[in-house]
Amino acid sequence: SLSSEHGQIINGTLIDELGGLQYLETLEMNQTQLIGTIPKIFSNLWSLKKLDLSQNKLTGTLPVNMFRQLNN
């Protein structure tokens, strides 16, 4: 689990190294003033069950295979 406190200012972009955390199940970084795009390497987050990047200034699309492990 990787979480920021509500409204904690991080400033900057999501780093590619986060995509190497293959067993990460929760990534919560809402309201942290992140900018840029979600790195394509995030498709390696095979165990991810919860993602909250809301209320940031991120642009672009999610990597195509990011949620391939989820069931319908």
Predicted model as a PDB file, atoms N, CA, C, CB and O in Angstrom, pLDDT in the B-factor column:
MODEL        1                                                                  
ATOM      1  N   SER A   1       0.841  -1.171   0.000  1.00 69.00           N  
ATOM      2  CA  SER A   1       0.000   0.000   0.000  1.00 69.00           C  
ATOM      3  C   SER A   1       0.887   1.235   0.000  1.00 69.00           C  
ATOM      4  CB  SER A   1      -0.957  -0.003   1.210  1.00 69.00           C  
ATOM      5  O   SER A   1       1.831   1.324   0.784  1.00 69.00           O  
ATOM      6  N   LEU A   2       0.592   2.173  -0.862  1.00 72.00           N  
ATOM      7  CA  LEU A   2       1.309   3.437  -0.910  1.00 72.00           C  
ATOM      8  C   LEU A   2       0.277   4.534  -0.935  1.00 72.00           C  
ATOM      9  CB  LEU A   2       2.261   3.522  -2.142  1.00 72.00           C  
ATOM     10  O   LEU A   2      -0.504   4.634  -1.881  1.00 72.00           O  
ATOM     11  N   SER A   3       0.263   5.362   0.095  1.00 71.00           N  
ATOM     12  CA  SER A   3      -0.739   6.408   0.220  1.00 71.00           C  
ATOM     13  C   SER A   3      -0.093   7.701   0.674  1.00 71.00           C  
ATOM     14  CB  SER A   3      -1.839   5.992   1.195  1.00 71.00           C  
ATOM     15  O   SER A   3       0.907   7.706   1.390  1.00 71.00           O  
ATOM     16  N   SER A   4      -0.694   8.797   0.236  1.00 70.00           N  
ATOM     17  CA  SER A   4      -0.298  10.101   0.760  1.00 70.00           C  
ATOM     18  C   SER A   4      -1.422  10.579   1.659  1.00 70.00           C  
ATOM     19  CB  SER A   4      -0.003  11.135  -0.392  1.00 70.00           C  
ATOM     20  O   SER A   4      -2.571  10.168   1.492  1.00 70.00           O  
ATOM     21  N   GLU A   5      -1.107  11.424   2.591  1.00 61.00           N  
ATOM     22  CA  GLU A   5      -2.156  11.971   3.436  1.00 61.00           C  
ATOM     23  C   GLU A   5      -2.994  12.926   2.606  1.00 61.00           C  
ATOM     24  CB  GLU A   5      -1.564  12.686   4.681  1.00 61.00           C  
ATOM     25  O   GLU A   5      -2.485  13.578   1.694  1.00 61.00           O  
ATOM     26  N   HIS A   6      -4.273  13.007   2.920  1.00 59.00           N  
ATOM     27  CA  HIS A   6      -5.212  13.861   2.196  1.00 59.00           C  
ATOM     28  C   HIS A   6      -4.638  15.262   2.049  1.00 59.00           C  
ATOM     29  CB  HIS A   6      -6.573  13.911   2.917  1.00 59.00           C  
ATOM     30  O   HIS A   6      -4.380  15.939   3.044  1.00 59.00           O  
ATOM     31  N   GLY A   7      -4.439  15.699   0.811  1.00 57.00           N  
ATOM     32  CA  GLY A   7      -3.985  17.040   0.547  1.00 57.00           C  
ATOM     33  C   GLY A   7      -2.491  17.273   0.725  1.00 57.00           C  
ATOM     34  O   GLY A   7      -2.022  18.406   0.614  1.00 57.00           O  
ATOM     35  N   GLN A   8      -1.742  16.210   1.000  1.00 65.00           N  
ATOM     36  CA  GLN A   8      -0.292  16.356   1.149  1.00 65.00           C  
ATOM     37  C   GLN A   8       0.287  16.769  -0.201  1.00 65.00           C  
ATOM     38  CB  GLN A   8       0.370  15.025   1.663  1.00 65.00           C  
ATOM     39  O   GLN A   8       0.024  16.118  -1.212  1.00 65.00           O  
ATOM     40  N   ILE A   9       1.051  17.817  -0.226  1.00 65.00           N  
ATOM     41  CA  ILE A   9       1.600  18.312  -1.484  1.00 65.00           C  
ATOM     42  C   ILE A   9       2.876  17.553  -1.815  1.00 65.00           C  
ATOM     43  CB  ILE A   9       1.875  19.834  -1.409  1.00 65.00           C  
ATOM     44  O   ILE A   9       3.830  17.536  -1.037  1.00 65.00           O  
ATOM     45  N   ILE A  10       2.873  16.929  -2.977  1.00 72.00           N  
ATOM     46  CA  ILE A  10       4.045  16.199  -3.440  1.00 72.00           C  
ATOM     47  C   ILE A  10       4.730  16.989  -4.555  1.00 72.00           C  
ATOM     48  CB  ILE A  10       3.654  14.779  -3.930  1.00 72.00           C  
ATOM     49  O   ILE A  10       5.959  17.032  -4.607  1.00 72.00           O  
ATOM     50  N   ASN A  11       3.969  17.606  -5.436  1.00 73.00           N  
ATOM     51  CA  ASN A  11       4.488  18.386  -6.568  1.00 73.00           C  
ATOM     52  C   ASN A  11       5.384  17.535  -7.454  1.00 73.00           C  
ATOM     53  CB  ASN A  11       5.263  19.613  -6.068  1.00 73.00           C  
ATOM     54  O   ASN A  11       6.330  16.913  -6.971  1.00 73.00           O  
ATOM     55  N   GLY A  12       5.094  17.506  -8.722  1.00 86.00           N  
ATOM     56  CA  GLY A  12       5.944  16.804  -9.657  1.00 86.00           C  
ATOM     57  C   GLY A  12       5.167  15.773 -10.450  1.00 86.00           C  
ATOM     58  O   GLY A  12       3.948  15.863 -10.596  1.00 86.00           O  
ATOM     59  N   THR A  13       5.886  14.805 -10.952  1.00 89.00           N  
ATOM     60  CA  THR A  13       5.310  13.782 -11.811  1.00 89.00           C  
ATOM     61  C   THR A  13       5.391  12.415 -11.135  1.00 89.00           C  
ATOM     62  CB  THR A  13       6.026  13.754 -13.170  1.00 89.00           C  
ATOM     63  O   THR A  13       6.124  12.218 -10.166  1.00 89.00           O  
ATOM     64  N   LEU A  14       4.618  11.485 -11.676  1.00 89.00           N  
ATOM     65  CA  LEU A  14       4.701  10.097 -11.220  1.00 89.00           C  
ATOM     66  C   LEU A  14       5.977   9.494 -11.809  1.00 89.00           C  
ATOM     67  CB  LEU A  14       3.422   9.267 -11.645  1.00 89.00           C  
ATOM     68  O   LEU A  14       6.203   9.579 -13.016  1.00 89.00           O  
ATOM     69  N   ILE A  15       6.792   8.900 -10.981  1.00 87.00           N  
ATOM     70  CA  ILE A  15       8.062   8.364 -11.464  1.00 87.00           C  
ATOM     71  C   ILE A  15       7.899   6.928 -11.964  1.00 87.00           C  
ATOM     72  CB  ILE A  15       9.119   8.421 -10.355  1.00 87.00           C  
ATOM     73  O   ILE A  15       7.079   6.165 -11.454  1.00 87.00           O  
ATOM     74  N   ASP A  16       8.692   6.583 -12.962  1.00 89.00           N  
ATOM     75  CA  ASP A  16       8.644   5.242 -13.549  1.00 89.00           C  
ATOM     76  C   ASP A  16       8.918   4.152 -12.521  1.00 89.00           C  
ATOM     77  CB  ASP A  16       9.646   5.134 -14.684  1.00 89.00           C  
ATOM     78  O   ASP A  16       8.386   3.048 -12.642  1.00 89.00           O  
ATOM     79  N   GLU A  17       9.727   4.436 -11.522  1.00 90.00           N  
ATOM     80  CA  GLU A  17      10.102   3.428 -10.536  1.00 90.00           C  
ATOM     81  C   GLU A  17       8.894   2.850  -9.804  1.00 90.00           C  
ATOM     82  CB  GLU A  17      11.067   4.023  -9.535  1.00 90.00           C  
ATOM     83  O   GLU A  17       8.938   1.708  -9.348  1.00 90.00           O  
ATOM     84  N   LEU A  18       7.818   3.623  -9.687  1.00 88.00           N  
ATOM     85  CA  LEU A  18       6.601   3.092  -9.063  1.00 88.00           C  
ATOM     86  C   LEU A  18       6.064   1.896  -9.850  1.00 88.00           C  
ATOM     87  CB  LEU A  18       5.523   4.190  -8.965  1.00 88.00           C  
ATOM     88  O   LEU A  18       5.438   1.008  -9.271  1.00 88.00           O  
ATOM     89  N   GLY A  19       6.300   1.866 -11.146  1.00 87.00           N  
ATOM     90  CA  GLY A  19       5.854   0.757 -11.982  1.00 87.00           C  
ATOM     91  C   GLY A  19       6.577  -0.540 -11.676  1.00 87.00           C  
ATOM     92  O   GLY A  19       6.130  -1.606 -12.100  1.00 87.00           O  
ATOM     93  N   GLY A  20       7.681  -0.474 -10.953  1.00 90.00           N  
ATOM     94  CA  GLY A  20       8.423  -1.675 -10.574  1.00 90.00           C  
ATOM     95  C   GLY A  20       7.896  -2.342  -9.312  1.00 90.00           C  
ATOM     96  O   GLY A  20       8.394  -3.392  -8.905  1.00 90.00           O  
ATOM     97  N   LEU A  21       6.896  -1.739  -8.697  1.00 91.00           N  
ATOM     98  CA  LEU A  21       6.322  -2.307  -7.464  1.00 91.00           C  
ATOM     99  C   LEU A  21       5.215  -3.292  -7.835  1.00 91.00           C  
ATOM    100  CB  LEU A  21       5.763  -1.179  -6.525  1.00 91.00           C  
ATOM    101  O   LEU A  21       4.036  -3.018  -7.613  1.00 91.00           O  
ATOM    102  N   GLN A  22       5.591  -4.423  -8.393  1.00 87.00           N  
ATOM    103  CA  GLN A  22       4.649  -5.379  -8.962  1.00 87.00           C  
ATOM    104  C   GLN A  22       3.648  -5.944  -7.971  1.00 87.00           C  
ATOM    105  CB  GLN A  22       5.396  -6.492  -9.574  1.00 87.00           C  
ATOM    106  O   GLN A  22       2.584  -6.409  -8.380  1.00 87.00           O  
ATOM    107  N   TYR A  23       3.955  -5.919  -6.685  1.00 91.00           N  
ATOM    108  CA  TYR A  23       3.040  -6.485  -5.690  1.00 91.00           C  
ATOM    109  C   TYR A  23       2.232  -5.407  -4.965  1.00 91.00           C  
ATOM    110  CB  TYR A  23       3.822  -7.308  -4.676  1.00 91.00           C  
ATOM    111  O   TYR A  23       1.541  -5.696  -3.988  1.00 91.00           O  
ATOM    112  N   LEU A  24       2.320  -4.175  -5.442  1.00 90.00           N  
ATOM    113  CA  LEU A  24       1.572  -3.069  -4.849  1.00 90.00           C  
ATOM    114  C   LEU A  24       0.079  -3.270  -5.104  1.00 90.00           C  
ATOM    115  CB  LEU A  24       2.049  -1.705  -5.423  1.00 90.00           C  
ATOM    116  O   LEU A  24      -0.330  -3.449  -6.251  1.00 90.00           O  
ATOM    117  N   GLU A  25      -0.730  -3.242  -4.062  1.00 90.00           N  
ATOM    118  CA  GLU A  25      -2.166  -3.443  -4.196  1.00 90.00           C  
ATOM    119  C   GLU A  25      -2.961  -2.142  -4.138  1.00 90.00           C  
ATOM    120  CB  GLU A  25      -2.646  -4.372  -3.123  1.00 90.00           C  
ATOM    121  O   GLU A  25      -4.049  -2.060  -4.707  1.00 90.00           O  
ATOM    122  N   THR A  26      -2.437  -1.133  -3.461  1.00 90.00           N  
ATOM    123  CA  THR A  26      -3.146   0.138  -3.311  1.00 90.00           C  
ATOM    124  C   THR A  26      -2.203   1.288  -3.582  1.00 90.00           C  
ATOM    125  CB  THR A  26      -3.759   0.267  -1.906  1.00 90.00           C  
ATOM    126  O   THR A  26      -1.109   1.344  -3.021  1.00 90.00           O  
ATOM    127  N   LEU A  27      -2.621   2.211  -4.443  1.00 89.00           N  
ATOM    128  CA  LEU A  27      -1.873   3.433  -4.712  1.00 89.00           C  
ATOM    129  C   LEU A  27      -2.847   4.597  -4.605  1.00 89.00           C  
ATOM    130  CB  LEU A  27      -1.181   3.391  -6.123  1.00 89.00           C  
ATOM    131  O   LEU A  27      -3.700   4.790  -5.471  1.00 89.00           O  
ATOM    132  N   GLU A  28      -2.711   5.363  -3.545  1.00 89.00           N  
ATOM    133  CA  GLU A  28      -3.593   6.501  -3.303  1.00 89.00           C  
ATOM    134  C   GLU A  28      -2.749   7.765  -3.198  1.00 89.00           C  
ATOM    135  CB  GLU A  28      -4.443   6.291  -2.014  1.00 89.00           C  
ATOM    136  O   GLU A  28      -2.018   7.960  -2.227  1.00 89.00           O  
ATOM    137  N   MET A  29      -2.859   8.605  -4.198  1.00 89.00           N  
ATOM    138  CA  MET A  29      -2.115   9.860  -4.218  1.00 89.00           C  
ATOM    139  C   MET A  29      -3.037  10.971  -4.715  1.00 89.00           C  
ATOM    140  CB  MET A  29      -0.842   9.746  -5.118  1.00 89.00           C  
ATOM    141  O   MET A  29      -2.688  11.727  -5.621  1.00 89.00           O  
ATOM    142  N   ASN A  30      -4.201  11.054  -4.116  1.00 89.00           N  
ATOM    143  CA  ASN A  30      -5.167  12.072  -4.530  1.00 89.00           C  
ATOM    144  C   ASN A  30      -4.834  13.413  -3.881  1.00 89.00           C  
ATOM    145  CB  ASN A  30      -6.606  11.641  -4.164  1.00 89.00           C  
ATOM    146  O   ASN A  30      -4.278  13.473  -2.784  1.00 89.00           O  
ATOM    147  N   GLN A  31      -5.185  14.472  -4.579  1.00 87.00           N  
ATOM    148  CA  GLN A  31      -4.987  15.853  -4.125  1.00 87.00           C  
ATOM    149  C   GLN A  31      -3.540  16.142  -3.728  1.00 87.00           C  
ATOM    150  CB  GLN A  31      -5.901  16.144  -2.950  1.00 87.00           C  
ATOM    151  O   GLN A  31      -3.288  16.753  -2.690  1.00 87.00           O  
ATOM    152  N   THR A  32      -2.599  15.705  -4.550  1.00 87.00           N  
ATOM    153  CA  THR A  32      -1.184  15.911  -4.226  1.00 87.00           C  
ATOM    154  C   THR A  32      -0.480  16.848  -5.206  1.00 87.00           C  
ATOM    155  CB  THR A  32      -0.466  14.581  -4.200  1.00 87.00           C  
ATOM    156  O   THR A  32       0.735  17.027  -5.121  1.00 87.00           O  
ATOM    157  N   GLN A  33      -1.213  17.437  -6.117  1.00 88.00           N  
ATOM    158  CA  GLN A  33      -0.689  18.371  -7.117  1.00 88.00           C  
ATOM    159  C   GLN A  33       0.273  17.702  -8.098  1.00 88.00           C  
ATOM    160  CB  GLN A  33       0.012  19.525  -6.427  1.00 88.00           C  
ATOM    161  O   GLN A  33       1.238  18.321  -8.546  1.00 88.00           O  
ATOM    162  N   LEU A  34       0.006  16.436  -8.430  1.00 91.00           N  
ATOM    163  CA  LEU A  34       0.797  15.749  -9.441  1.00 91.00           C  
ATOM    164  C   LEU A  34       0.454  16.311 -10.817  1.00 91.00           C  
ATOM    165  CB  LEU A  34       0.549  14.219  -9.395  1.00 91.00           C  
ATOM    166  O   LEU A  34      -0.683  16.713 -11.064  1.00 91.00           O  
ATOM    167  N   ILE A  35       1.446  16.339 -11.715  1.00 93.00           N  
ATOM    168  CA  ILE A  35       1.243  16.800 -13.083  1.00 93.00           C  
ATOM    169  C   ILE A  35       1.817  15.763 -14.037  1.00 93.00           C  
ATOM    170  CB  ILE A  35       1.901  18.193 -13.313  1.00 93.00           C  
ATOM    171  O   ILE A  35       2.530  14.851 -13.619  1.00 93.00           O  
ATOM    172  N   GLY A  36       1.504  15.904 -15.313  1.00 93.00           N  
ATOM    173  CA  GLY A  36       2.064  15.030 -16.332  1.00 93.00           C  
ATOM    174  C   GLY A  36       1.152  13.858 -16.649  1.00 93.00           C  
ATOM    175  O   GLY A  36      -0.066  13.943 -16.489  1.00 93.00           O  
ATOM    176  N   THR A  37       1.745  12.774 -17.095  1.00 91.00           N  
ATOM    177  CA  THR A  37       0.995  11.589 -17.510  1.00 91.00           C  
ATOM    178  C   THR A  37       1.288  10.417 -16.580  1.00 91.00           C  
ATOM    179  CB  THR A  37       1.337  11.214 -18.962  1.00 91.00           C  
ATOM    180  O   THR A  37       2.222  10.451 -15.779  1.00 91.00           O  
ATOM    181  N   ILE A  38       0.467   9.386 -16.708  1.00 89.00           N  
ATOM    182  CA  ILE A  38       0.693   8.143 -15.972  1.00 89.00           C  
ATOM    183  C   ILE A  38       1.667   7.310 -16.816  1.00 89.00           C  
ATOM    184  CB  ILE A  38      -0.674   7.357 -15.694  1.00 89.00           C  
ATOM    185  O   ILE A  38       1.355   6.977 -17.959  1.00 89.00           O  
ATOM    186  N   PRO A  39       2.833   6.973 -16.274  1.00 88.00           N  
ATOM    187  CA  PRO A  39       3.830   6.239 -17.057  1.00 88.00           C  
ATOM    188  C   PRO A  39       3.299   4.896 -17.575  1.00 88.00           C  
ATOM    189  CB  PRO A  39       5.076   6.005 -16.216  1.00 88.00           C  
ATOM    190  O   PRO A  39       2.543   4.208 -16.890  1.00 88.00           O  
ATOM    191  N   LYS A  40       3.708   4.544 -18.784  1.00 87.00           N  
ATOM    192  CA  LYS A  40       3.294   3.273 -19.379  1.00 87.00           C  
ATOM    193  C   LYS A  40       3.734   2.078 -18.544  1.00 87.00           C  
ATOM    194  CB  LYS A  40       3.853   3.149 -20.783  1.00 87.00           C  
ATOM    195  O   LYS A  40       3.078   1.036 -18.556  1.00 87.00           O  
ATOM    196  N   ILE A  41       4.825   2.219 -17.830  1.00 88.00           N  
ATOM    197  CA  ILE A  41       5.333   1.120 -17.004  1.00 88.00           C  
ATOM    198  C   ILE A  41       4.355   0.765 -15.880  1.00 88.00           C  
ATOM    199  CB  ILE A  41       6.699   1.491 -16.410  1.00 88.00           C  
ATOM    200  O   ILE A  41       4.487  -0.293 -15.264  1.00 88.00           O  
ATOM    201  N   PHE A  42       3.390   1.621 -15.610  1.00 87.00           N  
ATOM    202  CA  PHE A  42       2.377   1.315 -14.597  1.00 87.00           C  
ATOM    203  C   PHE A  42       1.560   0.086 -14.993  1.00 87.00           C  
ATOM    204  CB  PHE A  42       1.448   2.522 -14.388  1.00 87.00           C  
ATOM    205  O   PHE A  42       0.877  -0.489 -14.146  1.00 87.00           O  
ATOM    206  N   SER A  43       1.614  -0.327 -16.258  1.00 85.00           N  
ATOM    207  CA  SER A  43       0.924  -1.550 -16.665  1.00 85.00           C  
ATOM    208  C   SER A  43       1.566  -2.776 -16.018  1.00 85.00           C  
ATOM    209  CB  SER A  43       0.937  -1.691 -18.196  1.00 85.00           C  
ATOM    210  O   SER A  43       1.007  -3.870 -16.094  1.00 85.00           O  
ATOM    211  N   ASN A  44       2.737  -2.612 -15.379  1.00 87.00           N  
ATOM    212  CA  ASN A  44       3.392  -3.704 -14.648  1.00 87.00           C  
ATOM    213  C   ASN A  44       2.844  -3.875 -13.241  1.00 87.00           C  
ATOM    214  CB  ASN A  44       4.883  -3.462 -14.579  1.00 87.00           C  
ATOM    215  O   ASN A  44       3.264  -4.788 -12.531  1.00 87.00           O  
ATOM    216  N   LEU A  45       1.925  -3.029 -12.823  1.00 87.00           N  
ATOM    217  CA  LEU A  45       1.357  -3.122 -11.472  1.00 87.00           C  
ATOM    218  C   LEU A  45       0.272  -4.198 -11.460  1.00 87.00           C  
ATOM    219  CB  LEU A  45       0.775  -1.744 -11.009  1.00 87.00           C  
ATOM    220  O   LEU A  45      -0.913  -3.894 -11.321  1.00 87.00           O  
ATOM    221  N   TRP A  46       0.682  -5.439 -11.604  1.00 85.00           N  
ATOM    222  CA  TRP A  46      -0.230  -6.570 -11.760  1.00 85.00           C  
ATOM    223  C   TRP A  46      -1.126  -6.800 -10.554  1.00 85.00           C  
ATOM    224  CB  TRP A  46       0.551  -7.809 -12.032  1.00 85.00           C  
ATOM    225  O   TRP A  46      -2.237  -7.306 -10.711  1.00 85.00           O  
ATOM    226  N   SER A  47      -0.687  -6.453  -9.380  1.00 88.00           N  
ATOM    227  CA  SER A  47      -1.462  -6.722  -8.168  1.00 88.00           C  
ATOM    228  C   SER A  47      -2.363  -5.562  -7.761  1.00 88.00           C  
ATOM    229  CB  SER A  47      -0.532  -7.051  -7.036  1.00 88.00           C  
ATOM    230  O   SER A  47      -3.097  -5.667  -6.778  1.00 88.00           O  
ATOM    231  N   LEU A  48      -2.315  -4.465  -8.500  1.00 86.00           N  
ATOM    232  CA  LEU A  48      -3.057  -3.261  -8.122  1.00 86.00           C  
ATOM    233  C   LEU A  48      -4.560  -3.507  -8.107  1.00 86.00           C  
ATOM    234  CB  LEU A  48      -2.730  -2.119  -9.077  1.00 86.00           C  
ATOM    235  O   LEU A  48      -5.141  -3.966  -9.090  1.00 86.00           O  
ATOM    236  N   LYS A  49      -5.179  -3.191  -6.968  1.00 87.00           N  
ATOM    237  CA  LYS A  49      -6.623  -3.354  -6.802  1.00 87.00           C  
ATOM    238  C   LYS A  49      -7.314  -2.014  -6.600  1.00 87.00           C  
ATOM    239  CB  LYS A  49      -6.921  -4.275  -5.624  1.00 87.00           C  
ATOM    240  O   LYS A  49      -8.504  -1.877  -6.884  1.00 87.00           O  
ATOM    241  N   LYS A  50      -6.577  -1.033  -6.114  1.00 88.00           N  
ATOM    242  CA  LYS A  50      -7.167   0.290  -5.881  1.00 88.00           C  
ATOM    243  C   LYS A  50      -6.190   1.359  -6.345  1.00 88.00           C  
ATOM    244  CB  LYS A  50      -7.527   0.491  -4.377  1.00 88.00           C  
ATOM    245  O   LYS A  50      -5.018   1.358  -5.968  1.00 88.00           O  
ATOM    246  N   LEU A  51      -6.692   2.270  -7.169  1.00 88.00           N  
ATOM    247  CA  LEU A  51      -5.899   3.375  -7.679  1.00 88.00           C  
ATOM    248  C   LEU A  51      -6.697   4.654  -7.505  1.00 88.00           C  
ATOM    249  CB  LEU A  51      -5.509   3.154  -9.169  1.00 88.00           C  
ATOM    250  O   LEU A  51      -7.812   4.757  -8.017  1.00 88.00           O  
ATOM    251  N   ASP A  52      -6.155   5.626  -6.797  1.00 90.00           N  
ATOM    252  CA  ASP A  52      -6.818   6.920  -6.633  1.00 90.00           C  
ATOM    253  C   ASP A  52      -5.807   8.019  -6.896  1.00 90.00           C  
ATOM    254  CB  ASP A  52      -7.439   7.066  -5.211  1.00 90.00           C  
ATOM    255  O   ASP A  52      -4.963   8.324  -6.053  1.00 90.00           O  
ATOM    256  N   LEU A  53      -5.905   8.604  -8.069  1.00 90.00           N  
ATOM    257  CA  LEU A  53      -5.061   9.723  -8.461  1.00 90.00           C  
ATOM    258  C   LEU A  53      -5.927  10.952  -8.720  1.00 90.00           C  
ATOM    259  CB  LEU A  53      -4.225   9.370  -9.712  1.00 90.00           C  
ATOM    260  O   LEU A  53      -5.527  11.859  -9.450  1.00 90.00           O  
ATOM    261  N   SER A  54      -7.092  10.976  -8.129  1.00 91.00           N  
ATOM    262  CA  SER A  54      -8.057  12.044  -8.388  1.00 91.00           C  
ATOM    263  C   SER A  54      -7.575  13.394  -7.869  1.00 91.00           C  
ATOM    264  CB  SER A  54      -9.392  11.702  -7.758  1.00 91.00           C  
ATOM    265  O   SER A  54      -6.725  13.483  -6.984  1.00 91.00           O  
ATOM    266  N   GLN A  55      -8.138  14.414  -8.440  1.00 91.00           N  
ATOM    267  CA  GLN A  55      -7.894  15.803  -8.060  1.00 91.00           C  
ATOM    268  C   GLN A  55      -6.418  16.189  -8.167  1.00 91.00           C  
ATOM    269  CB  GLN A  55      -8.380  16.042  -6.646  1.00 91.00           C  
ATOM    270  O   GLN A  55      -5.873  16.875  -7.303  1.00 91.00           O  
ATOM    271  N   ASN A  56      -5.801  15.740  -9.228  1.00 92.00           N  
ATOM    272  CA  ASN A  56      -4.453  16.136  -9.612  1.00 92.00           C  
ATOM    273  C   ASN A  56      -4.544  16.772 -10.990  1.00 92.00           C  
ATOM    274  CB  ASN A  56      -3.462  14.915  -9.607  1.00 92.00           C  
ATOM    275  O   ASN A  56      -5.644  16.978 -11.504  1.00 92.00           O  
ATOM    276  N   LYS A  57      -3.426  17.080 -11.582  1.00 92.00           N  
ATOM    277  CA  LYS A  57      -3.404  17.688 -12.913  1.00 92.00           C  
ATOM    278  C   LYS A  57      -2.747  16.738 -13.906  1.00 92.00           C  
ATOM    279  CB  LYS A  57      -2.657  19.044 -12.887  1.00 92.00           C  
ATOM    280  O   LYS A  57      -1.879  17.129 -14.685  1.00 92.00           O  
ATOM    281  N   LEU A  58      -3.180  15.482 -13.860  1.00 92.00           N  
ATOM    282  CA  LEU A  58      -2.647  14.467 -14.758  1.00 92.00           C  
ATOM    283  C   LEU A  58      -3.379  14.534 -16.091  1.00 92.00           C  
ATOM    284  CB  LEU A  58      -2.772  13.056 -14.135  1.00 92.00           C  
ATOM    285  O   LEU A  58      -4.564  14.862 -16.139  1.00 92.00           O  
ATOM    286  N   THR A  59      -2.676  14.226 -17.165  1.00 91.00           N  
ATOM    287  CA  THR A  59      -3.254  14.244 -18.505  1.00 91.00           C  
ATOM    288  C   THR A  59      -2.990  12.914 -19.194  1.00 91.00           C  
ATOM    289  CB  THR A  59      -2.680  15.413 -19.340  1.00 91.00           C  
ATOM    290  O   THR A  59      -2.204  12.100 -18.709  1.00 91.00           O  
ATOM    291  N   GLY A  60      -3.647  12.697 -20.324  1.00 86.00           N  
ATOM    292  CA  GLY A  60      -3.417  11.497 -21.110  1.00 86.00           C  
ATOM    293  C   GLY A  60      -4.345  10.363 -20.722  1.00 86.00           C  
ATOM    294  O   GLY A  60      -5.384  10.573 -20.095  1.00 86.00           O  
ATOM    295  N   THR A  61      -3.955   9.168 -21.105  1.00 83.00           N  
ATOM    296  CA  THR A  61      -4.771   7.985 -20.867  1.00 83.00           C  
ATOM    297  C   THR A  61      -4.018   6.996 -19.980  1.00 83.00           C  
ATOM    298  CB  THR A  61      -5.167   7.321 -22.202  1.00 83.00           C  
ATOM    299  O   THR A  61      -2.802   7.079 -19.813  1.00 83.00           O  
ATOM    300  N   LEU A  62      -4.773   6.069 -19.424  1.00 79.00           N  
ATOM    301  CA  LEU A  62      -4.160   4.997 -18.638  1.00 79.00           C  
ATOM    302  C   LEU A  62      -3.493   4.014 -19.588  1.00 79.00           C  
ATOM    303  CB  LEU A  62      -5.216   4.275 -17.742  1.00 79.00           C  
ATOM    304  O   LEU A  62      -3.983   3.809 -20.698  1.00 79.00           O  
ATOM    305  N   PRO A  63      -2.390   3.403 -19.179  1.00 73.00           N  
ATOM    306  CA  PRO A  63      -1.765   2.376 -20.015  1.00 73.00           C  
ATOM    307  C   PRO A  63      -2.767   1.271 -20.354  1.00 73.00           C  
ATOM    308  CB  PRO A  63      -0.532   1.779 -19.305  1.00 73.00           C  
ATOM    309  O   PRO A  63      -3.543   0.847 -19.498  1.00 73.00           O  
ATOM    310  N   VAL A  64      -2.745   0.813 -21.588  1.00 71.00           N  
ATOM    311  CA  VAL A  64      -3.730  -0.131 -22.116  1.00 71.00           C  
ATOM    312  C   VAL A  64      -3.919  -1.362 -21.241  1.00 71.00           C  
ATOM    313  CB  VAL A  64      -3.327  -0.562 -23.491  1.00 71.00           C  
ATOM    314  O   VAL A  64      -5.058  -1.754 -20.985  1.00 71.00           O  
ATOM    315  N   ASN A  65      -2.852  -1.976 -20.779  1.00 73.00           N  
ATOM    316  CA  ASN A  65      -2.938  -3.235 -20.034  1.00 73.00           C  
ATOM    317  C   ASN A  65      -2.975  -3.058 -18.523  1.00 73.00           C  
ATOM    318  CB  ASN A  65      -1.782  -4.106 -20.392  1.00 73.00           C  
ATOM    319  O   ASN A  65      -2.805  -4.029 -17.786  1.00 73.00           O  
ATOM    320  N   MET A  66      -3.191  -1.848 -18.056  1.00 70.00           N  
ATOM    321  CA  MET A  66      -3.064  -1.582 -16.634  1.00 70.00           C  
ATOM    322  C   MET A  66      -4.000  -2.409 -15.772  1.00 70.00           C  
ATOM    323  CB  MET A  66      -3.305  -0.145 -16.377  1.00 70.00           C  
ATOM    324  O   MET A  66      -3.617  -2.809 -14.673  1.00 70.00           O  
ATOM    325  N   PHE A  67      -5.199  -2.675 -16.227  1.00 66.00           N  
ATOM    326  CA  PHE A  67      -6.178  -3.380 -15.409  1.00 66.00           C  
ATOM    327  C   PHE A  67      -6.545  -4.743 -15.998  1.00 66.00           C  
ATOM    328  CB  PHE A  67      -7.428  -2.532 -15.255  1.00 66.00           C  
ATOM    329  O   PHE A  67      -7.664  -5.225 -15.818  1.00 66.00           O  
ATOM    330  N   ARG A  68      -5.605  -5.351 -16.694  1.00 65.00           N  
ATOM    331  CA  ARG A  68      -5.896  -6.641 -17.350  1.00 65.00           C  
ATOM    332  C   ARG A  68      -6.198  -7.756 -16.353  1.00 65.00           C  
ATOM    333  CB  ARG A  68      -4.723  -7.055 -18.225  1.00 65.00           C  
ATOM    334  O   ARG A  68      -6.822  -8.752 -16.719  1.00 65.00           O  
ATOM    335  N   GLN A  69      -5.769  -7.610 -15.106  1.00 61.00           N  
ATOM    336  CA  GLN A  69      -5.968  -8.668 -14.107  1.00 61.00           C  
ATOM    337  C   GLN A  69      -7.349  -8.590 -13.444  1.00 61.00           C  
ATOM    338  CB  GLN A  69      -4.879  -8.585 -13.037  1.00 61.00           C  
ATOM    339  O   GLN A  69      -7.741  -9.515 -12.733  1.00 61.00           O  
ATOM    340  N   LEU A  70      -8.078  -7.513 -13.665  1.00 56.00           N  
ATOM    341  CA  LEU A  70      -9.386  -7.364 -13.022  1.00 56.00           C  
ATOM    342  C   LEU A  70     -10.437  -8.224 -13.723  1.00 56.00           C  
ATOM    343  CB  LEU A  70      -9.822  -5.887 -13.024  1.00 56.00           C  
ATOM    344  O   LEU A  70     -10.422  -8.368 -14.946  1.00 56.00           O  
ATOM    345  N   ASN A  71     -11.338  -8.786 -12.941  1.00 53.00           N  
ATOM    346  CA  ASN A  71     -12.435  -9.553 -13.501  1.00 53.00           C  
ATOM    347  C   ASN A  71     -13.608  -8.641 -13.769  1.00 53.00           C  
ATOM    348  CB  ASN A  71     -12.840 -10.694 -12.567  1.00 53.00           C  
ATOM    349  O   ASN A  71     -13.787  -7.632 -13.087  1.00 53.00           O  
ATOM    350  N   ASN A  72     -14.421  -8.996 -14.773  1.00 45.00           N  
ATOM    351  CA  ASN A  72     -15.628  -8.204 -15.082  1.00 45.00           C  
ATOM    352  C   ASN A  72     -16.706  -8.479 -14.078  1.00 45.00           C  
ATOM    353  CB  ASN A  72     -16.144  -8.508 -16.492  1.00 45.00           C  
ATOM    354  O   ASN A  72     -17.794  -7.910 -14.169  1.00 45.00           O  
TER     355      ASN A  72                                                      
ENDMDL                                                                          
END                                                                             
